[in-house]
Amino acid sequence: MSRSFGFKVAVTLVVGALAGPVSSQATVHPLLVERMAQAVAGEQLEAYLVMDDQMTLAELENHTIGLSSRERRVVVADLLKSHAALSQASVQAVLEAAALAGRAEIRHTLWAGNAIVFAADSDVLEQLATLDGVDRIRPVVNLDAAEYQDVAPAPMLASASYPFFEDFESGVLGSAWTVETTGTGVVDVTSDQSPEGNFHVTMASSLDSSEGTATLTVSLDLVGQSDVGLRFLFKEFGDEDDPEDAVLLSDDGGNSWFEALSLTSGSTNYATRTLQLDDAIANLGLSYTNDFRIRFSWSDNFTIPTDGFAFDNIEIAPGVGEPVPELNIVKLQAPELWNIGVTGDGITIANIDSGTDTTHPDLANRLWTNPGEIPGNGIDDDSNGKIDDIVGWDFVDNEGNPDSFDPHGTQTAGLMVGDGTSGLMTGMAPGARIAAMRIGGETDYWAAQQYALEIGVDVVSSSFSFKWPFAPKPDYAMHRQLCNVELAAGIIHANSIGNQGNLTASGYPVPWNISAPGNCPQPWGHPDAVAGGRSSVLGCAGIQIDDTLYTSSGQGPAAWEDVTLYDAAYPHAQNSAWFDYPMGGFGGAGPGLLKPDVCTYTNTVITTTIGGGYSSFGGTSAATPQLGGGLALLRDHQPNALPRHIAAAVELASVDLGPVGKDTRYGAGKLAVFDSARRLLIVGAADDLTPSIGATFTLDIFAEPGSNVFAFYGPTLDAGPSDFNLGGTFFLLNSVTMDGAGMGSLSLTIPSIPALVDALVHFQFGSANSDVLTWGPGPRLSVPETIQITN
């Protein structure tokens, strides 16, 4: 039976177990209050509790001066663990006592955000709400995974377009295809006979001992194309050889056909078949036309599995033979870095998603492995609270196998690190590794971020996001706190921003159209944006393969200010230090936070899926892992770059699309990862970004060993199009010759001039270009490094 419960938000409680009234009162979310009122006696409710004593970004960064990114992770994790242990002592005592009495269970200690995830009965929740230092208590709410994922269905095309890909995962034959049969021949899209994914197409007779033929044809406009390849998966069900079993080509609209590839004597298991169409048409005397047709043909007389063919993952695109990068990967410049040995080798990406098919051939060799854990011994060897977390963790089922029947996380993984083992090169960083993480809702997301910090990842990428209409609304403060922690730890984070850009009048209003944590500040202050705080996140928008906008992509600007300006019933006290990107409420005149930050391709791209095959993939879910893989390439290329340097390189080198400059739909533009890498050949890092008047600070410089690097400074920045970003009047500071390890430094003292307080000073570094063949003409120029002088 339900119990009568009189607890009200913001009313001080007197709990019988305590000596008397307490001095503080936590805010309990109204939804949790409602659940407590309806709970039966002894029922445990899932909740999380956040302490009001949060370590700030500045406090954390004060302990990491001069450290590399990987060194920062260890220091920041140790600081946060110690801080949380002291801060949470009274809360932990209550929960541990309640757990012994069977009235509570601690699920996660989120030391990264000074919070605890737990289940407890209503009396324990009441007691926790009265403890000093508790800021808020909120219910754990796990929605259907589709609510968090930012995947969008592939567009239905009226006709085929080049490049072309078909995985038959819609379950029906698309309008691009033409089917012709004779006799008892049939063409079916089916899940029978082990497709690569959920569906494939089969050709066979519908009746044993009955002759039939079947063809499947697609027409493409290939005028002006070159290096056209055909690649597909093919298997044969014991079929007898027939001259009609072939791939045929026509350049005259199907009036005449020519065999280009025999399909006799095929494998009974799926195998990749390829055809270089340029060579084929040259040999056959054909040419590419606006109605160039490719036909798959079968003839025989029995049903499957005695006779018949099956096809899957049919791709007509540039390149063929050995795995070649998909067109989206090419257009983002990843192969240009691969060609000089930058593949992401040694870099670990946390894939915070729905889990990953760890047996997929393109991913199996790309998995992070935990050096501190012995597989299968049932022991927590590295004492991190997780038994046999060999390749990652499942935060939903709290165990070490992050596999999932949901393909979403396998699709995102393939766009980061898919290495082409099965025939398609889908990954931006095929030499990097992923730590696979399966999550449910917000608390799992934060636990995964914390785990990523603890195991020492270089990059976080997630295509899960948390939207304004959710009930309860996303805990924006916790998202920002965790992303601040990542920044302090030297981790850069790519995140999807949702597919609600066309729904600003339907529940997803600006400035809350972009979902969390993609709405958190980026690591670098773009010159087109107003000044404010920073965090680890680059929010990723989507574009089509022709560089036009994917209009459903989340729409900025975002805002960081008092949420009650937008939702008067928002129940929690807020950190006014984060009111740094105001708009002034709906329709306000403030600029807010300029988001998104950058864009990559979507709707659709090709990637890995569960079962060992490939599929098309769309939405900002698809755009984001390409950015995540690109960030891994940049970390591999320049290990001395901190998140702010990488973010600056990405934004300054991006291909501007839409309105000039960084805007609220495309961000700074399309990722150009090779051009970004060029901006990181030299890195200048100040050990103190806010030195005071009269203080001395150091600029550490990393560049080619033995090179002479010139340092410039000035009061203004220009975002482009030039690679030299100091605007207006600027000055030569000095030159430094790099030592044999490619390092140098400048020690500078701020003049004791009061008028300099709050002044911004921008530094940029340049040197001669010693490798024009690789990097193109012109000098090497770093991204800017900025300090703000304080009192």
Disulfide bonds with the S-S distance in Angstrom:
none
